[in-house]
Amino acid sequence: MKGTWIGSYKYDEGEAQKAIGFEKTYFTIIIHTFNGKEFEGSVTDDKESGGMEGEGKIVGEIKNNTVSFQKQMPIATFAFKNGSRKIMDRRHPALYYSGTISQDGKEMKGIWKFRTQIAFLFGIIPFPYIPHKGTWNMKLQ
């Protein structure tokens, strides 16, 4: 489990993926600690394929052949349909990854999503906002 993992993610929604401007976005995860169940590490998206800014943190766990982890990036980066990007001086909303591990423990794949959030229509009427989701995969180097 410990080591360098190279992978990619993409959005399920075609419009969202088109806004990124690439077929998929690549990333590198380095698992620094693993106690047989829980792990922690760092993550860097490839900006050349539409990734987010900065080095983030991942925290997760493994149960049998399933994996789940949270990706926390330090800089909020948003892509818009017209191809423009906005970088904000605040944390990006957490992303939640879940999936399966191959039998040899060298590949993982699954889905990622943002948690449902509460947004406000006209600034006063609360409603649930279900943000983007997609798929991911990675291989141990």
C-alpha positions in Angstrom: 0.0 0.0 0.0 2.8 2.5 0.9 4.4 4.1 -2.1 3.6 6.2 -5.2 0.3 5.7 -7.0 -0.4 7.3 -10.4 -4.0 7.6 -11.5 -6.7 9.7 -13.2 -10.2 10.8 -12.6 -13.0 12.1 -14.8 -16.5 13.5 -14.3 -19.6 11.5 -15.1 -21.3 14.5 -16.6 -20.1 15.3 -20.1 -20.6 19.1 -19.7 -18.5 19.1 -16.5 -15.7 17.1 -18.2 -15.9 19.4 -21.2 -15.4 22.4 -18.9 -12.2 20.9 -17.6 -11.0 20.7 -21.2 -9.4 17.3 -21.0 -10.6 13.7 -21.3 -9.4 12.9 -17.8 -7.2 14.5 -15.1 -4.1 12.8 -13.9 -2.8 12.7 -10.3 -0.1 11.3 -8.1 -0.8 10.0 -4.6 2.0 9.1 -2.2 1.0 6.9 0.7 3.3 7.8 3.6 1.7 5.8 6.4 -0.3 2.5 6.5 -1.1 0.4 9.6 -2.8 -2.4 7.8 -6.2 -0.7 7.9 -5.8 3.2 7.8 -3.5 5.3 5.6 -2.5 8.9 5.1 -0.6 10.5 2.3 -0.3 13.5 -0.1 -1.9 14.1 -3.5 -0.9 16.3 -6.4 -3.1 16.8 -9.4 -1.5 17.4 -12.8 -2.4 21.0 -13.7 -1.5 20.3 -17.4 -4.6 18.0 -17.6 -7.0 20.2 -15.7 -6.0 19.4 -12.1 -6.4 21.5 -9.0 -3.7 23.7 -7.5 -1.5 22.8 -4.6 -0.5 19.7 -2.7 -3.4 18.1 -0.8 -3.8 15.4 1.8 -5.6 12.1 1.7 -6.8 10.1 4.7 -8.5 6.7 4.3 -9.0 3.1 5.2 -9.1 -0.3 3.7 -11.6 -3.1 4.6 -11.1 -6.4 2.9 -10.9 -5.4 -0.8 -12.6 -2.0 -0.5 -10.9 1.3 -0.1 -12.3 4.7 0.9 -10.5 8.0 1.3 -11.0 11.7 1.6 -9.1 14.1 -0.7 -8.5 17.6 0.8 -7.0 20.2 -1.5 -5.6 23.5 -0.1 -6.8 25.8 -3.0 -10.3 25.9 -4.4 -10.2 25.5 -8.2 -13.3 25.7 -10.4 -13.7 25.1 -14.1 -16.6 26.7 -16.1 -18.3 25.7 -19.4 -16.6 28.4 -21.3 -13.2 26.9 -20.5 -12.2 29.5 -17.9 -10.9 28.5 -14.4 -11.2 30.3 -11.1 -8.8 29.8 -8.3 -9.8 31.0 -4.9 -7.8 31.5 -1.7 -9.6 29.0 0.3 -9.8 25.2 0.7 -11.4 23.2 -2.0 -14.5 21.2 -0.8 -13.5 17.7 0.3 -13.8 14.9 -2.3 -14.8 11.4 -1.2 -13.4 8.4 -3.1 -14.5 4.8 -2.7 -13.7 1.7 -4.7 -12.0 -1.7 -4.9 -8.5 -3.0 -4.8 -7.2 -5.6 -7.2 -6.3 -9.0 -5.8 -2.5 -8.2 -6.0 -3.0 -4.9 -4.2 -1.4 -2.9 -7.0 -4.5 -1.3 -8.7 -7.6 0.5 -7.4 -10.6 1.9 -9.1 -14.0 3.3 -8.1 -16.1 6.4 -7.9 -15.6 9.9 -6.4 -18.1 12.5 -5.3 -18.7 15.6 -3.3 -21.1 15.3 -0.5 -24.6 16.8 -0.9 -24.6 20.4 0.2 -27.2 22.9 1.1 -27.5 25.9 -1.2 -29.7 28.9 -1.0 -32.1 30.0 -3.7 -32.3 33.8 -3.8 -30.0 33.8 -0.8 -32.8 32.7 1.6 -34.6 29.4 0.4 -32.5 26.4 1.3 -32.4 23.4 -1.1 -30.1 20.4 -1.4 -27.4 20.7 -4.1 -25.9 17.5 -5.4 -22.5 18.4 -6.8 -20.5 16.5 -9.4 -19.3 12.9 -9.3 -17.2 10.6 -11.4 -14.8 7.7 -11.7 -11.2 7.2 -10.9 -8.4 4.6 -11.1 -4.7 4.3 -10.0 -1.8 1.9 -10.1 1.1 1.4 -7.7 4.4 2.4 -9.3 
